[in-house]
Amino acid sequence: MSKIALVTGGTRGIGESISKKLKEDGLTVIANYSSNDDAAKKFSDENQIDVFKCDVGNYESCSDMINKIYDQHKSIDVLINNAGITRDAPLHKMTPEKWQKVINVNLDSVFNMTSLVINKMRESQFGRIIHISSVNGQKGQFGQTNYAATKSALIGFSKSLALESAIKNITSNVVCPGYINTEMVAAIREDILKSIIDTIPAKRLGESNEIAELVSYLVSEKAQYINGATLSINGGLWMD
């Protein structure tokens, strides 16, 4: 029986590429999404990947989704915490609403999803959990105190989880992408984006399939001894 993988924010951008790659690897993939039912249905039909809608920032919504998945598939062996949003503003202009929305979607979701699957992973003595962070969680970014705080927090969360769960054959690792050619990055003003690319030693944006390949490796048996790691994939933009 193939392993079951759940990818949050799994129908667009980096999440879409991860979902497709894991399916290609032979896993049964479930892609979570939060809005745009038509786009999610199109993704599902084109890729033969089941989609489940929920607000990952809401514990009850996550619980309902996880229970439905368990009813259908009995287990969740791989969890990719990928869902994320931005609500940019310098701190002196940031509203509580912008702060809280990013915290809910980017950070609370990781607790919600992981806490709801970790016990069954421990019972089965197998799990692969990967958190998609960001280069801006490593180095900071102007106008992103909320986003950078959440993405940085994933690193401490993951390391602690790895310490708690390694004895149960569960790995918890972080992938920190740099600037990737997705809709989120495409929304950056053209002149600002050009200045960003100029600072990247590779002189280009990354592609979402490059992130998916790294995730694929971390999920595989080849990576079973990698635990509590933070892996950067950013074209040399940040080396730490």
GICORNOR-V12226 format. One record per backbone hydrogen bond with DSSP energy under -0.5 kcal/mol. NH is the residue of the N-H (numbers start at 0). CO is the residue of the C=O. If there is no record, write none. Layout:
NH&CO ; NH&CO
//
This chain:
4&2 ; 4&27 ; 5&77 ; 6&29 ; 7&5 ; 7&79 ; 9&6 ; 9&31 ; 11&8 ; 14&11 ; 15&11 ; 16&12 ; 17&13 ; 18&14 ; 19&15 ; 20&16 ; 21&17 ; 22&18 ; 23&19 ; 24&20 ; 25&22 ; 26&21 ; 27&2 ; 28&26 ; 29&4 ; 30&49 ; 31&6 ; 31&29 ; 32&51 ; 39&35 ; 40&36 ; 41&37 ; 42&38 ; 43&39 ; 44&40 ; 45&41 ; 46&42 ; 47&43 ; 48&43 ; 49&28 ; 51&30 ; 53&32 ; 55&53 ; 57&54 ; 58&56 ; 61&57 ; 62&58 ; 63&59 ; 64&60 ; 65&61 ; 66&62 ; 67&63 ; 68&64 ; 69&65 ; 70&66 ; 71&67 ; 72&68 ; 73&69 ; 74&72 ; 76&3 ; 77&3 ; 78&127 ; 79&5 ; 80&78 ; 80&129 ; 81&79 ; 88&142 ; 92&89 ; 93&89 ; 93&90 ; 98&94 ; 99&95 ; 100&96 ; 101&97 ; 102&98 ; 103&99 ; 104&100 ; 105&101 ; 106&101 ; 106&102 ; 107&102 ; 108&103 ; 109&106 ; 110&106 ; 111&107 ; 112&108 ; 113&109 ; 114&110 ; 115&111 ; 116&112 ; 116&113 ; 117&113 ; 120&116 ; 121&117 ; 122&118 ; 123&119 ; 124&120 ; 125&120 ; 126&168 ; 127&76 ; 128&170 ; 129&78 ; 130&172 ; 131&80 ; 131&129 ; 132&130 ; 132&174 ; 134&176 ; 136&133 ; 137&133 ; 137&134 ; 138&134 ; 139&135 ; 143&140 ; 147&143 ; 148&144 ; 149&145 ; 150&146 ; 151&147 ; 152&148 ; 153&149 ; 154&150 ; 154&151 ; 155&151 ; 156&152 ; 157&153 ; 158&154 ; 159&155 ; 160&156 ; 161&157 ; 162&158 ; 163&159 ; 164&160 ; 165&161 ; 167&164 ; 168&165 ; 169&164 ; 170&126 ; 172&128 ; 173&228 ; 174&130 ; 175&230 ; 176&174 ; 177&232 ; 179&177 ; 180&205 ; 181&179 ; 185&181 ; 186&182 ; 187&184 ; 192&188 ; 193&189 ; 194&190 ; 195&191 ; 196&192 ; 197&193 ; 198&194 ; 198&195 ; 199&195 ; 199&196 ; 200&198 ; 201&234 ; 202&199 ; 205&178 ; 209&206 ; 210&206 ; 211&207 ; 212&208 ; 213&209 ; 214&210 ; 215&211 ; 216&212 ; 217&213 ; 218&214 ; 219&215 ; 222&219 ; 223&220 ; 225&222 ; 226&224 ; 227&171 ; 230&173 ; 231&229 ; 232&175 ; 236&233 ; 239&237
//
